[in-house]
Amino acid sequence: MKVHAKKAFALVCGAAAAGLIAATLSVAVSQSANATPQYAAATGKPCGQCHQNPAGGGKLKPFGEKFKENGYKL
């Protein structure tokens, strides 16, 4: 009986560890939406032209809002 208890305990701990690792990876891998570098390359303008953050992503400036409303065309 002791052998079965040890195997069950090991199985439960292994499943818990796998679940914890999966949860940690899903949080670490998920990101908020960022700027699309293709728009910067296509327009020749830096990401900071449209975004508050110079690296892109996040809140848009008025120029970025107009660009979005215009179907992403200058």
mmCIF file of the N, C-alpha and C atoms, coordinates in Angstrom:
data_MODEL
# 
_entry.id   MODEL 
# 
loop_
_atom_site.group_PDB 
_atom_site.id 
_atom_site.type_symbol 
_atom_site.label_atom_id 
_atom_site.label_alt_id 
_atom_site.label_comp_id 
_atom_site.label_asym_id 
_atom_site.label_entity_id 
_atom_site.label_seq_id 
_atom_site.pdbx_PDB_ins_code 
_atom_site.Cartn_x 
_atom_site.Cartn_y 
_atom_site.Cartn_z 
_atom_site.occupancy 
_atom_site.B_iso_or_equiv 
_atom_site.pdbx_formal_charge 
_atom_site.auth_seq_id 
_atom_site.auth_comp_id 
_atom_site.auth_asym_id 
_atom_site.auth_atom_id 
_atom_site.pdbx_PDB_model_num 
ATOM 1   N N  . MET A 1 1  ? 0.817  -1.194 0.000   1.00 0.00 ? 1  MET A N  1 
ATOM 2   C CA . MET A 1 1  ? 0.000  0.000  0.000   1.00 0.00 ? 1  MET A CA 1 
ATOM 3   C C  . MET A 1 1  ? 0.858  1.254  0.000   1.00 0.00 ? 1  MET A C  1 
ATOM 4   N N  . LYS A 1 2  ? 2.006  1.226  0.709   1.00 0.00 ? 2  LYS A N  1 
ATOM 5   C CA . LYS A 1 2  ? 2.876  2.391  0.754   1.00 0.00 ? 2  LYS A CA 1 
ATOM 6   C C  . LYS A 1 2  ? 3.403  2.754  -0.629  1.00 0.00 ? 2  LYS A C  1 
ATOM 7   N N  . VAL A 1 3  ? 3.694  1.763  -1.447  1.00 0.00 ? 3  VAL A N  1 
ATOM 8   C CA . VAL A 1 3  ? 4.223  1.993  -2.787  1.00 0.00 ? 3  VAL A CA 1 
ATOM 9   C C  . VAL A 1 3  ? 3.193  2.734  -3.633  1.00 0.00 ? 3  VAL A C  1 
ATOM 10  N N  . HIS A 1 4  ? 1.930  2.341  -3.533  1.00 0.00 ? 4  HIS A N  1 
ATOM 11  C CA . HIS A 1 4  ? 0.875  3.001  -4.305  1.00 0.00 ? 4  HIS A CA 1 
ATOM 12  C C  . HIS A 1 4  ? 0.682  4.445  -3.857  1.00 0.00 ? 4  HIS A C  1 
ATOM 13  N N  . ALA A 1 5  ? 0.797  4.688  -2.573  1.00 0.00 ? 5  ALA A N  1 
ATOM 14  C CA . ALA A 1 5  ? 0.655  6.045  -2.044  1.00 0.00 ? 5  ALA A CA 1 
ATOM 15  C C  . ALA A 1 5  ? 1.787  6.929  -2.552  1.00 0.00 ? 5  ALA A C  1 
ATOM 16  N N  . LYS A 1 6  ? 2.988  6.390  -2.571  1.00 0.00 ? 6  LYS A N  1 
ATOM 17  C CA . LYS A 1 6  ? 4.131  7.165  -3.065  1.00 0.00 ? 6  LYS A CA 1 
ATOM 18  C C  . LYS A 1 6  ? 3.972  7.477  -4.552  1.00 0.00 ? 6  LYS A C  1 
ATOM 19  N N  . LYS A 1 7  ? 3.504  6.499  -5.334  1.00 0.00 ? 7  LYS A N  1 
ATOM 20  C CA . LYS A 1 7  ? 3.294  6.729  -6.768  1.00 0.00 ? 7  LYS A CA 1 
ATOM 21  C C  . LYS A 1 7  ? 2.196  7.752  -7.003  1.00 0.00 ? 7  LYS A C  1 
ATOM 22  N N  . ALA A 1 8  ? 1.126  7.653  -6.228  1.00 0.00 ? 8  ALA A N  1 
ATOM 23  C CA . ALA A 1 8  ? 0.025  8.612  -6.366  1.00 0.00 ? 8  ALA A CA 1 
ATOM 24  C C  . ALA A 1 8  ? 0.493  10.012 -5.998  1.00 0.00 ? 8  ALA A C  1 
ATOM 25  N N  . PHE A 1 9  ? 1.258  10.116 -4.921  1.00 0.00 ? 9  PHE A N  1 
ATOM 26  C CA . PHE A 1 9  ? 1.790  11.411 -4.495  1.00 0.00 ? 9  PHE A CA 1 
ATOM 27  C C  . PHE A 1 9  ? 2.700  11.997 -5.568  1.00 0.00 ? 9  PHE A C  1 
ATOM 28  N N  . ALA A 1 10 ? 3.562  11.182 -6.135  1.00 0.00 ? 10 ALA A N  1 
ATOM 29  C CA . ALA A 1 10 ? 4.473  11.631 -7.182  1.00 0.00 ? 10 ALA A CA 1 
ATOM 30  C C  . ALA A 1 10 ? 3.688  12.077 -8.420  1.00 0.00 ? 10 ALA A C  1 
ATOM 31  N N  . LEU A 1 11 ? 2.639  11.338 -8.742  1.00 0.00 ? 11 LEU A N  1 
ATOM 32  C CA . LEU A 1 11 ? 1.808  11.691 -9.893  1.00 0.00 ? 11 LEU A CA 1 
ATOM 33  C C  . LEU A 1 11 ? 1.102  13.025 -9.673  1.00 0.00 ? 11 LEU A C  1 
ATOM 34  N N  . VAL A 1 12 ? 0.545  13.222 -8.495  1.00 0.00 ? 12 VAL A N  1 
ATOM 35  C CA . VAL A 1 12 ? -0.149 14.477 -8.179  1.00 0.00 ? 12 VAL A CA 1 
ATOM 36  C C  . VAL A 1 12 ? 0.834  15.647 -8.190  1.00 0.00 ? 12 VAL A C  1 
ATOM 37  N N  . CYS A 1 13 ? 1.988  15.448 -7.583  1.00 0.00 ? 13 CYS A N  1 
ATOM 38  C CA . CYS A 1 13 ? 3.000  16.517 -7.568  1.00 0.00 ? 13 CYS A CA 1 
ATOM 39  C C  . CYS A 1 13 ? 3.495  16.837 -8.983  1.00 0.00 ? 13 CYS A C  1 
ATOM 40  N N  . GLY A 1 14 ? 3.688  15.815 -9.784  1.00 0.00 ? 14 GLY A N  1 
ATOM 41  C CA . GLY A 1 14 ? 4.125  16.035 -11.171 1.00 0.00 ? 14 GLY A CA 1 
ATOM 42  C C  . GLY A 1 14 ? 3.081  16.781 -11.976 1.00 0.00 ? 14 GLY A C  1 
ATOM 43  N N  . ALA A 1 15 ? 1.808  16.417 -11.787 1.00 0.00 ? 15 ALA A N  1 
ATOM 44  C CA . ALA A 1 15 ? 0.729  17.113 -12.504 1.00 0.00 ? 15 ALA A CA 1 
ATOM 45  C C  . ALA A 1 15 ? 0.623  18.556 -12.041 1.00 0.00 ? 15 ALA A C  1 
ATOM 46  N N  . ALA A 1 16 ? 0.774  18.782 -10.738 1.00 0.00 ? 16 ALA A N  1 
ATOM 47  C CA . ALA A 1 16 ? 0.724  20.147 -10.212 1.00 0.00 ? 16 ALA A CA 1 
ATOM 48  C C  . ALA A 1 16 ? 1.883  20.982 -10.755 1.00 0.00 ? 16 ALA A C  1 
ATOM 49  N N  . ALA A 1 17 ? 3.063  20.384 -10.801 1.00 0.00 ? 17 ALA A N  1 
ATOM 50  C CA . ALA A 1 17 ? 4.233  21.096 -11.326 1.00 0.00 ? 17 ALA A CA 1 
ATOM 51  C C  . ALA A 1 17 ? 4.045  21.415 -12.809 1.00 0.00 ? 17 ALA A C  1 
ATOM 52  N N  . ALA A 1 18 ? 3.513  20.464 -13.566 1.00 0.00 ? 18 ALA A N  1 
ATOM 53  C CA . ALA A 1 18 ? 3.275  20.712 -14.997 1.00 0.00 ? 18 ALA A CA 1 
ATOM 54  C C  . ALA A 1 18 ? 2.247  21.823 -15.185 1.00 0.00 ? 18 ALA A C  1 
ATOM 55  N N  . GLY A 1 19 ? 1.207  21.822 -14.367 1.00 0.00 ? 19 GLY A N  1 
ATOM 56  C CA . GLY A 1 19 ? 0.203  22.886 -14.452 1.00 0.00 ? 19 GLY A CA 1 
ATOM 57  C C  . GLY A 1 19 ? 0.784  24.238 -14.105 1.00 0.00 ? 19 GLY A C  1 
ATOM 58  N N  . LEU A 1 20 ? 1.617  24.279 -13.079 1.00 0.00 ? 20 LEU A N  1 
ATOM 59  C CA . LEU A 1 20 ? 2.258  25.536 -12.684 1.00 0.00 ? 20 LEU A CA 1 
ATOM 60  C C  . LEU A 1 20 ? 3.190  26.051 -13.776 1.00 0.00 ? 20 LEU A C  1 
ATOM 61  N N  . ILE A 1 21 ? 3.927  25.164 -14.378 1.00 0.00 ? 21 ILE A N  1 
ATOM 62  C CA . ILE A 1 21 ? 4.820  25.562 -15.470 1.00 0.00 ? 21 ILE A CA 1 
ATOM 63  C C  . ILE A 1 21 ? 4.017  26.077 -16.658 1.00 0.00 ? 21 ILE A C  1 
ATOM 64  N N  . ALA A 1 22 ? 2.938  25.395 -17.004 1.00 0.00 ? 22 ALA A N  1 
ATOM 65  C CA . ALA A 1 22 ? 2.099  25.828 -18.127 1.00 0.00 ? 22 ALA A CA 1 
ATOM 66  C C  . ALA A 1 22 ? 1.485  27.196 -17.846 1.00 0.00 ? 22 ALA A C  1 
ATOM 67  N N  . ALA A 1 23 ? 1.011  27.408 -16.632 1.00 0.00 ? 23 ALA A N  1 
ATOM 68  C CA . ALA A 1 23 ? 0.417  28.704 -16.278 1.00 0.00 ? 23 ALA A CA 1 
ATOM 69  C C  . ALA A 1 23 ? 1.460  29.814 -16.323 1.00 0.00 ? 23 ALA A C  1 
ATOM 70  N N  . THR A 1 24 ? 2.647  29.531 -15.809 1.00 0.00 ? 24 THR A N  1 
ATOM 71  C CA . THR A 1 24 ? 3.716  30.525 -15.818 1.00 0.00 ? 24 THR A CA 1 
ATOM 72  C C  . THR A 1 24 ? 4.115  30.884 -17.244 1.00 0.00 ? 24 THR A C  1 
ATOM 73  N N  . LEU A 1 25 ? 4.231  29.891 -18.102 1.00 0.00 ? 25 LEU A N  1 
ATOM 74  C CA . LEU A 1 25 ? 4.599  30.153 -19.498 1.00 0.00 ? 25 LEU A CA 1 
ATOM 75  C C  . LEU A 1 25 ? 3.523  30.950 -20.218 1.00 0.00 ? 25 LEU A C  1 
ATOM 76  N N  . SER A 1 26 ? 2.264  30.647 -19.959 1.00 0.00 ? 26 SER A N  1 
ATOM 77  C CA . SER A 1 26 ? 1.194  31.375 -20.647 1.00 0.00 ? 26 SER A CA 1 
ATOM 78  C C  . SER A 1 26 ? 1.167  32.835 -20.233 1.00 0.00 ? 26 SER A C  1 
ATOM 79  N N  . VAL A 1 27 ? 1.475  33.117 -18.973 1.00 0.00 ? 27 VAL A N  1 
ATOM 80  C CA . VAL A 1 27 ? 1.528  34.504 -18.516 1.00 0.00 ? 27 VAL A CA 1 
ATOM 81  C C  . VAL A 1 27 ? 2.766  35.191 -19.072 1.00 0.00 ? 27 VAL A C  1 
ATOM 82  N N  . ALA A 1 28 ? 3.883  34.489 -19.073 1.00 0.00 ? 28 ALA A N  1 
ATOM 83  C CA . ALA A 1 28 ? 5.137  35.084 -19.534 1.00 0.00 ? 28 ALA A CA 1 
ATOM 84  C C  . ALA A 1 28 ? 5.130  35.317 -21.036 1.00 0.00 ? 28 ALA A C  1 
ATOM 85  N N  . VAL A 1 29 ? 4.467  34.459 -21.790 1.00 0.00 ? 29 VAL A N  1 
ATOM 86  C CA . VAL A 1 29 ? 4.478  34.554 -23.246 1.00 0.00 ? 29 VAL A CA 1 
ATOM 87  C C  . VAL A 1 29 ? 3.446  35.557 -23.747 1.00 0.00 ? 29 VAL A C  1 
ATOM 88  N N  . SER A 1 30 ? 2.311  35.679 -23.063 1.00 0.00 ? 30 SER A N  1 
ATOM 89  C CA . SER A 1 30 ? 1.271  36.592 -23.529 1.00 0.00 ? 30 SER A CA 1 
ATOM 90  C C  . SER A 1 30 ? 1.732  38.030 -23.366 1.00 0.00 ? 30 SER A C  1 
ATOM 91  N N  . GLN A 1 31 ? 1.406  38.846 -24.349 1.00 0.00 ? 31 GLN A N  1 
ATOM 92  C CA . GLN A 1 31 ? 1.801  40.251 -24.350 1.00 0.00 ? 31 GLN A CA 1 
ATOM 93  C C  . GLN A 1 31 ? 0.626  41.091 -24.809 1.00 0.00 ? 31 GLN A C  1 
ATOM 94  N N  . SER A 1 32 ? 0.666  42.343 -24.430 1.00 0.00 ? 32 SER A N  1 
ATOM 95  C CA . SER A 1 32 ? -0.346 43.258 -24.942 1.00 0.00 ? 32 SER A CA 1 
ATOM 96  C C  . SER A 1 32 ? -0.029 43.576 -26.396 1.00 0.00 ? 32 SER A C  1 
ATOM 97  N N  . ALA A 1 33 ? -1.003 44.093 -27.095 1.00 0.00 ? 33 ALA A N  1 
ATOM 98  C CA . ALA A 1 33 ? -0.812 44.419 -28.507 1.00 0.00 ? 33 ALA A CA 1 
ATOM 99  C C  . ALA A 1 33 ? 0.291  45.451 -28.665 1.00 0.00 ? 33 ALA A C  1 
ATOM 100 N N  . ASN A 1 34 ? 1.103  45.267 -29.627 1.00 0.00 ? 34 ASN A N  1 
ATOM 101 C CA . ASN A 1 34 ? 2.197  46.186 -29.917 1.00 0.00 ? 34 ASN A CA 1 
ATOM 102 C C  . ASN A 1 34 ? 2.036  46.748 -31.316 1.00 0.00 ? 34 ASN A C  1 
ATOM 103 N N  . ALA A 1 35 ? 2.848  47.730 -31.604 1.00 0.00 ? 35 ALA A N  1 
ATOM 104 C CA . ALA A 1 35 ? 2.833  48.321 -32.927 1.00 0.00 ? 35 ALA A CA 1 
ATOM 105 C C  . ALA A 1 35 ? 3.242  47.275 -33.956 1.00 0.00 ? 35 ALA A C  1 
ATOM 106 N N  . THR A 1 36 ? 2.745  47.438 -35.166 1.00 0.00 ? 36 THR A N  1 
ATOM 107 C CA . THR A 1 36 ? 3.108  46.531 -36.244 1.00 0.00 ? 36 THR A CA 1 
ATOM 108 C C  . THR A 1 36 ? 4.231  47.178 -37.045 1.00 0.00 ? 36 THR A C  1 
ATOM 109 N N  . PRO A 1 37 ? 5.422  46.598 -37.011 1.00 0.00 ? 37 PRO A N  1 
ATOM 110 C CA . PRO A 1 37 ? 6.548  47.201 -37.711 1.00 0.00 ? 37 PRO A CA 1 
ATOM 111 C C  . PRO A 1 37 ? 6.316  47.351 -39.215 1.00 0.00 ? 37 PRO A C  1 
ATOM 112 N N  . GLN A 1 38 ? 5.396  46.564 -39.773 1.00 0.00 ? 38 GLN A N  1 
ATOM 113 C CA . GLN A 1 38 ? 5.133  46.657 -41.209 1.00 0.00 ? 38 GLN A CA 1 
ATOM 114 C C  . GLN A 1 38 ? 4.602  48.050 -41.562 1.00 0.00 ? 38 GLN A C  1 
ATOM 115 N N  . TYR A 1 39 ? 3.779  48.638 -40.687 1.00 0.00 ? 39 TYR A N  1 
ATOM 116 C CA . TYR A 1 39 ? 3.260  49.978 -40.975 1.00 0.00 ? 39 TYR A CA 1 
ATOM 117 C C  . TYR A 1 39 ? 4.392  50.996 -40.984 1.00 0.00 ? 39 TYR A C  1 
ATOM 118 N N  . ALA A 1 40 ? 5.308  50.880 -40.032 1.00 0.00 ? 40 ALA A N  1 
ATOM 119 C CA . ALA A 1 40 ? 6.443  51.795 -39.993 1.00 0.00 ? 40 ALA A CA 1 
ATOM 120 C C  . ALA A 1 40 ? 7.295  51.636 -41.248 1.00 0.00 ? 40 ALA A C  1 
ATOM 121 N N  . ALA A 1 41 ? 7.509  50.398 -41.664 1.00 0.00 ? 41 ALA A N  1 
ATOM 122 C CA . ALA A 1 41 ? 8.311  50.155 -42.866 1.00 0.00 ? 41 ALA A CA 1 
ATOM 123 C C  . ALA A 1 41 ? 7.598  50.662 -44.113 1.00 0.00 ? 41 ALA A C  1 
ATOM 124 N N  . ALA A 1 42 ? 6.276  50.446 -44.182 1.00 0.00 ? 42 ALA A N  1 
ATOM 125 C CA . ALA A 1 42 ? 5.520  50.858 -45.372 1.00 0.00 ? 42 ALA A CA 1 
ATOM 126 C C  . ALA A 1 42 ? 5.394  52.375 -45.478 1.00 0.00 ? 42 ALA A C  1 
ATOM 127 N N  . THR A 1 43 ? 5.266  53.044 -44.326 1.00 0.00 ? 43 THR A N  1 
ATOM 128 C CA . THR A 1 43 ? 5.079  54.502 -44.351 1.00 0.00 ? 43 THR A CA 1 
ATOM 129 C C  . THR A 1 43 ? 6.392  55.261 -44.282 1.00 0.00 ? 43 THR A C  1 
ATOM 130 N N  . GLY A 1 44 ? 7.447  54.600 -43.812 1.00 0.00 ? 44 GLY A N  1 
ATOM 131 C CA . GLY A 1 44 ? 8.725  55.276 -43.651 1.00 0.00 ? 44 GLY A CA 1 
ATOM 132 C C  . GLY A 1 44 ? 8.758  56.154 -42.408 1.00 0.00 ? 44 GLY A C  1 
ATOM 133 N N  . LYS A 1 45 ? 7.771  56.016 -41.546 1.00 0.00 ? 45 LYS A N  1 
ATOM 134 C CA . LYS A 1 45 ? 7.696  56.825 -40.331 1.00 0.00 ? 45 LYS A CA 1 
ATOM 135 C C  . LYS A 1 45 ? 8.006  55.953 -39.124 1.00 0.00 ? 45 LYS A C  1 
ATOM 136 N N  . PRO A 1 46 ? 8.552  56.545 -38.063 1.00 0.00 ? 46 PRO A N  1 
ATOM 137 C CA . PRO A 1 46 ? 8.837  55.757 -36.856 1.00 0.00 ? 46 PRO A CA 1 
ATOM 138 C C  . PRO A 1 46 ? 7.551  55.398 -36.125 1.00 0.00 ? 46 PRO A C  1 
ATOM 139 N N  . CYS A 1 47 ? 7.613  54.395 -35.290 1.00 0.00 ? 47 CYS A N  1 
ATOM 140 C CA . CYS A 1 47 ? 6.435  53.964 -34.519 1.00 0.00 ? 47 CYS A CA 1 
ATOM 141 C C  . CYS A 1 47 ? 5.893  55.099 -33.661 1.00 0.00 ? 47 CYS A C  1 
ATOM 142 N N  . GLY A 1 48 ? 6.805  55.939 -33.142 1.00 0.00 ? 48 GLY A N  1 
ATOM 143 C CA . GLY A 1 48 ? 6.415  57.064 -32.298 1.00 0.00 ? 48 GLY A CA 1 
ATOM 144 C C  . GLY A 1 48 ? 5.612  58.123 -33.036 1.00 0.00 ? 48 GLY A C  1 
ATOM 145 N N  . GLN A 1 49 ? 5.536  58.046 -34.347 1.00 0.00 ? 49 GLN A N  1 
ATOM 146 C CA . GLN A 1 49 ? 4.701  58.979 -35.109 1.00 0.00 ? 49 GLN A CA 1 
ATOM 147 C C  . GLN A 1 49 ? 3.229  58.779 -34.747 1.00 0.00 ? 49 GLN A C  1 
ATOM 148 N N  . CYS A 1 50 ? 2.824  57.534 -34.575 1.00 0.00 ? 50 CYS A N  1 
ATOM 149 C CA . CYS A 1 50 ? 1.425  57.209 -34.264 1.00 0.00 ? 50 CYS A CA 1 
ATOM 150 C C  . CYS A 1 50 ? 1.196  56.916 -32.786 1.00 0.00 ? 50 CYS A C  1 
ATOM 151 N N  . HIS A 1 51 ? 2.205  56.389 -32.098 1.00 0.00 ? 51 HIS A N  1 
ATOM 152 C CA . HIS A 1 51 ? 2.043  55.910 -30.735 1.00 0.00 ? 51 HIS A CA 1 
ATOM 153 C C  . HIS A 1 51 ? 2.672  56.850 -29.722 1.00 0.00 ? 51 HIS A C  1 
ATOM 154 N N  . GLN A 1 52 ? 2.062  56.913 -28.511 1.00 0.00 ? 52 GLN A N  1 
ATOM 155 C CA . GLN A 1 52 ? 2.620  57.691 -27.403 1.00 0.00 ? 52 GLN A CA 1 
ATOM 156 C C  . GLN A 1 52 ? 3.992  57.138 -27.021 1.00 0.00 ? 52 GLN A C  1 
ATOM 157 N N  . ASN A 1 53 ? 4.107  55.825 -27.016 1.00 0.00 ? 53 ASN A N  1 
ATOM 158 C CA . ASN A 1 53 ? 5.370  55.162 -26.708 1.00 0.00 ? 53 ASN A CA 1 
ATOM 159 C C  . ASN A 1 53 ? 6.219  55.167 -27.978 1.00 0.00 ? 53 ASN A C  1 
ATOM 160 N N  . PRO A 1 54 ? 7.406  55.750 -27.945 1.00 0.00 ? 54 PRO A N  1 
ATOM 161 C CA . PRO A 1 54 ? 8.248  55.797 -29.151 1.00 0.00 ? 54 PRO A CA 1 
ATOM 162 C C  . PRO A 1 54 ? 8.583  54.428 -29.735 1.00 0.00 ? 54 PRO A C  1 
ATOM 163 N N  . ALA A 1 55 ? 8.540  53.383 -28.895 1.00 0.00 ? 55 ALA A N  1 
ATOM 164 C CA . ALA A 1 55 ? 8.820  52.031 -29.380 1.00 0.00 ? 55 ALA A CA 1 
ATOM 165 C C  . ALA A 1 55 ? 7.591  51.403 -30.028 1.00 0.00 ? 55 ALA A C  1 
ATOM 166 N N  . GLY A 1 56 ? 6.447  52.090 -29.949 1.00 0.00 ? 56 GLY A N  1 
ATOM 167 C CA . GLY A 1 56 ? 5.215  51.575 -30.539 1.00 0.00 ? 56 GLY A CA 1 
ATOM 168 C C  . GLY A 1 56 ? 4.372  50.842 -29.524 1.00 0.00 ? 56 GLY A C  1 
ATOM 169 N N  . GLY A 1 57 ? 3.150  50.567 -29.924 1.00 0.00 ? 57 GLY A N  1 
ATOM 170 C CA . GLY A 1 57 ? 2.218  49.878 -29.047 1.00 0.00 ? 57 GLY A CA 1 
ATOM 171 C C  . GLY A 1 57 ? 1.566  50.822 -28.059 1.00 0.00 ? 57 GLY A C  1 
ATOM 172 N N  . GLY A 1 58 ? 0.430  50.400 -27.541 1.00 0.00 ? 58 GLY A N  1 
ATOM 173 C CA . GLY A 1 58 ? -0.254 51.209 -26.536 1.00 0.00 ? 58 GLY A CA 1 
ATOM 174 C C  . GLY A 1 58 ? -1.091 52.320 -27.140 1.00 0.00 ? 58 GLY A C  1 
ATOM 175 N N  . LYS A 1 59 ? -1.224 53.394 -26.382 1.00 0.00 ? 59 LYS A N  1 
ATOM 176 C CA . LYS A 1 59 ? -2.092 54.507 -26.754 1.00 0.00 ? 59 LYS A CA 1 
ATOM 177 C C  . LYS A 1 59 ? -1.595 55.232 -28.009 1.00 0.00 ? 59 LYS A C  1 
ATOM 178 N N  . LEU A 1 60 ? -2.550 55.587 -28.853 1.00 0.00 ? 60 LEU A N  1 
ATOM 179 C CA . LEU A 1 60 ? -2.228 56.294 -30.089 1.00 0.00 ? 60 LEU A CA 1 
ATOM 180 C C  . LEU A 1 60 ? -2.273 57.806 -29.883 1.00 0.00 ? 60 LEU A C  1 
ATOM 181 N N  . LYS A 1 61 ? -1.445 58.497 -30.642 1.00 0.00 ? 61 LYS A N  1 
ATOM 182 C CA . LYS A 1 61 ? -1.498 59.959 -30.718 1.00 0.00 ? 61 LYS A CA 1 
ATOM 183 C C  . LYS A 1 61 ? -2.616 60.325 -31.695 1.00 0.00 ? 61 LYS A C  1 
ATOM 184 N N  . PRO A 1 62 ? -3.005 61.598 -31.767 1.00 0.00 ? 62 PRO A N  1 
ATOM 185 C CA . PRO A 1 62 ? -4.040 62.009 -32.734 1.00 0.00 ? 62 PRO A CA 1 
ATOM 186 C C  . PRO A 1 62 ? -3.698 61.596 -34.171 1.00 0.00 ? 62 PRO A C  1 
ATOM 187 N N  . PHE A 1 63 ? -2.437 61.692 -34.545 1.00 0.00 ? 63 PHE A N  1 
ATOM 188 C CA . PHE A 1 63 ? -2.014 61.269 -35.883 1.00 0.00 ? 63 PHE A CA 1 
ATOM 189 C C  . PHE A 1 63 ? -2.303 59.787 -36.091 1.00 0.00 ? 63 PHE A C  1 
ATOM 190 N N  . GLY A 1 64 ? -1.999 58.982 -35.074 1.00 0.00 ? 64 GLY A N  1 
ATOM 191 C CA . GLY A 1 64 ? -2.236 57.544 -35.153 1.00 0.00 ? 64 GLY A CA 1 
ATOM 192 C C  . GLY A 1 64 ? -3.717 57.207 -35.230 1.00 0.00 ? 64 GLY A C  1 
ATOM 193 N N  . GLU A 1 65 ? -4.543 57.967 -34.500 1.00 0.00 ? 65 GLU A N  1 
ATOM 194 C CA . GLU A 1 65 ? -5.994 57.759 -34.557 1.00 0.00 ? 65 GLU A CA 1 
ATOM 195 C C  . GLU A 1 65 ? -6.518 58.049 -35.961 1.00 0.00 ? 65 GLU A C  1 
ATOM 196 N N  . LYS A 1 66 ? -6.045 59.130 -36.568 1.00 0.00 ? 66 LYS A N  1 
ATOM 197 C CA . LYS A 1 66 ? -6.474 59.471 -37.933 1.00 0.00 ? 66 LYS A CA 1 
ATOM 198 C C  . LYS A 1 66 ? -6.002 58.427 -38.933 1.00 0.00 ? 66 LYS A C  1 
ATOM 199 N N  . PHE A 1 67 ? -4.772 57.953 -38.757 1.00 0.00 ? 67 PHE A N  1 
ATOM 200 C CA . PHE A 1 67 ? -4.224 56.912 -39.623 1.00 0.00 ? 67 PHE A CA 1 
ATOM 201 C C  . PHE A 1 67 ? -5.074 55.649 -39.538 1.00 0.00 ? 67 PHE A C  1 
ATOM 202 N N  . LYS A 1 68 ? -5.476 55.273 -38.328 1.00 0.00 ? 68 LYS A N  1 
ATOM 203 C CA . LYS A 1 68 ? -6.330 54.099 -38.132 1.00 0.00 ? 68 LYS A CA 1 
ATOM 204 C C  . LYS A 1 68 ? -7.695 54.289 -38.751 1.00 0.00 ? 68 LYS A C  1 
ATOM 205 N N  . GLU A 1 69 ? -8.315 55.467 -38.527 1.00 0.00 ? 69 GLU A N  1 
ATOM 206 C CA . GLU A 1 69 ? -9.639 55.758 -39.075 1.00 0.00 ? 69 GLU A CA 1 
ATOM 207 C C  . GLU A 1 69 ? -9.632 55.774 -40.599 1.00 0.00 ? 69 GLU A C  1 
ATOM 208 N N  . ASN A 1 70 ? -8.492 56.099 -41.186 1.00 0.00 ? 70 ASN A N  1 
ATOM 209 C CA . ASN A 1 70 ? -8.357 56.183 -42.644 1.00 0.00 ? 70 ASN A CA 1 
ATOM 210 C C  . ASN A 1 70 ? -7.976 54.834 -43.250 1.00 0.00 ? 70 ASN A C  1 
ATOM 211 N N  . GLY A 1 71 ? -8.160 53.760 -42.503 1.00 0.00 ? 71 GLY A N  1 
ATOM 212 C CA . GLY A 1 71 ? -7.831 52.440 -43.041 1.00 0.00 ? 71 GLY A CA 1 
ATOM 213 C C  . GLY A 1 71 ? -6.351 52.184 -43.150 1.00 0.00 ? 71 GLY A C  1 
ATOM 214 N N  . TYR A 1 72 ? -5.588 52.788 -42.232 1.00 0.00 ? 72 TYR A N  1 
ATOM 215 C CA . TYR A 1 72 ? -4.138 52.640 -42.192 1.00 0.00 ? 72 TYR A CA 1 
ATOM 216 C C  . TYR A 1 72 ? -3.477 53.102 -43.483 1.00 0.00 ? 72 TYR A C  1 
ATOM 217 N N  . LYS A 1 73 ? -3.992 54.193 -44.013 1.00 0.00 ? 73 LYS A N  1 
ATOM 218 C CA . LYS A 1 73 ? -3.407 54.826 -45.210 1.00 0.00 ? 73 LYS A CA 1 
ATOM 219 C C  . LYS A 1 73 ? -3.093 56.275 -44.857 1.00 0.00 ? 73 LYS A C  1 
ATOM 220 N N  . LEU A 1 74 ? -1.980 56.757 -45.387 1.00 0.00 ? 74 LEU A N  1 
ATOM 221 C CA . LEU A 1 74 ? -1.605 58.158 -45.153 1.00 0.00 ? 74 LEU A CA 1 
ATOM 222 C C  . LEU A 1 74 ? -2.411 59.091 -46.034 1.00 0.00 ? 74 LEU A C  1 
# 
